[in-house]
Amino acid sequence: MASKIKPQPGIMDIELYVGGASTLDGVSNVLKLSSNENPMGPSPAAKDAFSRAVHELHRYPSTDHAGLRTAIGEVWKLDPDRVICGVGSDEILHLMCQAFAGPGDEVIHTEHGFALYRISTLAAGATPVEVPEHDRLVDVDAILAAANKKTKLVFIANPANPTGTFLGNKDIARLAKGLPKQCILVLDGAYAEFVEGYDAGLALIEGRDNVVMTRTFSKIYGLGGMRVGWGYGPKNIIDVLNRIRGPFNMSSPALAAAEAAVRDTAYFEKCRSENARWRDWLSTALAELGVPSDTTTANFILARFGSEDEALACNEQLKSAGIIVRHPKNYGFPHCLRITVGDESACRRIVHAIGQFKGLRE
Ligand SMILES: *Cc1c(COP(=O)(O)O)cnc(C)c1O
């Protein structure tokens, strides 16, 4: 007998999210370059704060996240009353869909956009609309052409994942201005801190009523295991999100670690400059091996191979050398491998392995 128990419409269209692998059968000394994690790990101050939080585990955490929001406000020079903290920026993206899109509404993401935009849209019962990109770059005109009176949200990551490409503030502003009045532009800034001089869309947010940014502690802050992200936007939008988030969504160790991390600006700068240095080194070295990539602004490189077969063969050889990268086939890049920028030894190790694959190294 067919079950009468059915989930809400849209939910069974969701394909399970696949994260970056972290183990290889039979290989020790695995080098994981598949999830854009910080090779230096979190700030020592964040680890200390986490350890100290152990003594208060019987206490409920704060519901208003005031300590972390204040620290974010001070460091990023923004209004802490318009910051919302979430279990990873994933939760903020999810709350945006839950609060602003439902059955009959459309949510735009782009051709190579992050998988979670579609998942959160379907989870809310809304309809995902995929818009083409232009040479691996988000296409503002294509998004504006697809937007209509049913469009409630537009998600773009800037820098984008898995391409690493970047849209300037002029283009983003044109997008925000051109959208229908009922539509919110969500700027996913998971990698914004890696771009020198980029304000992650802050000035645009302050001047408009339809732009929200999301940020994370999982990437440059090296706290992916803690699950901390945040959002920033107009007060009325943040108020809506606060009504539907769990009152105790953040654990106290996570709040403590993130607050210490955001205040350690010296460590942050060191992570940013190390990444920039090895990112440039890695992309140049790969190009010399005949593996091109777009100029990346993030902490990963989308390395292009001649064909899917070549990318797969390279991936196999990397695995046998104990190196895990991402094959972003489900993002429309069957002929590519996405490689996280590691530390110096990681970068040298993967360049050596790809050189061997290309027959250019012993
Ligand atoms: C990694 C990543 C995130 C961050 O997710 P968290 O839930 O904060 O760990 C968000 N968006 C994109 C595009 C990412 O690559």
The ligand as a Tripos MOL2 file, in Angstrom:
@<TRIPOS>MOLECULE
LIG
   15    15     1     0     0
SMALL
NO_CHARGES

@<TRIPOS>ATOM
      1 C1         31.7930   27.3920    2.0370 C.3       1 LIG1
      2 C2         30.7010   28.2250    1.4950 C.ar      1 LIG1
      3 C3         29.7480   28.7690    2.3370 C.ar      1 LIG1
      4 C4         29.9010   28.6710    3.8250 C.3       1 LIG1
      5 O1         29.1040   27.7620    4.4270 O.3       1 LIG1
      6 P1         29.0820   27.6860    5.9910 P.3       1 LIG1
      7 O2         27.7360   27.1450    6.2520 O.co2     1 LIG1
      8 O3         29.2300   29.0640    6.5490 O.co2     1 LIG1
      9 O4         30.1860   26.7800    6.4020 O.co2     1 LIG1
     10 C5         28.7470   29.5510    1.7960 C.ar      1 LIG1
     11 N1         28.7040   29.7960    0.4730 N.ar      1 LIG1
     12 C6         29.6180   29.3120   -0.3600 C.ar      1 LIG1
     13 C7         29.5620   29.6660   -1.8050 C.3       1 LIG1
     14 C8         30.6400   28.4960    0.1220 C.ar      1 LIG1
     15 O5         31.5470   27.9970   -0.7180 O.3       1 LIG1
@<TRIPOS>BOND
     1     1     2 1
     2     2     3 ar
     3     2    14 ar
     4     3     4 1
     5     3    10 ar
     6     4     5 1
     7     5     6 1
     8     6     7 2
     9     6     8 1
    10     6     9 1
    11    10    11 ar
    12    11    12 ar
    13    12    13 1
    14    12    14 ar
    15    14    15 1
@<TRIPOS>SUBSTRUCTURE
     1 LIG1         1 GROUP 0 **** ****
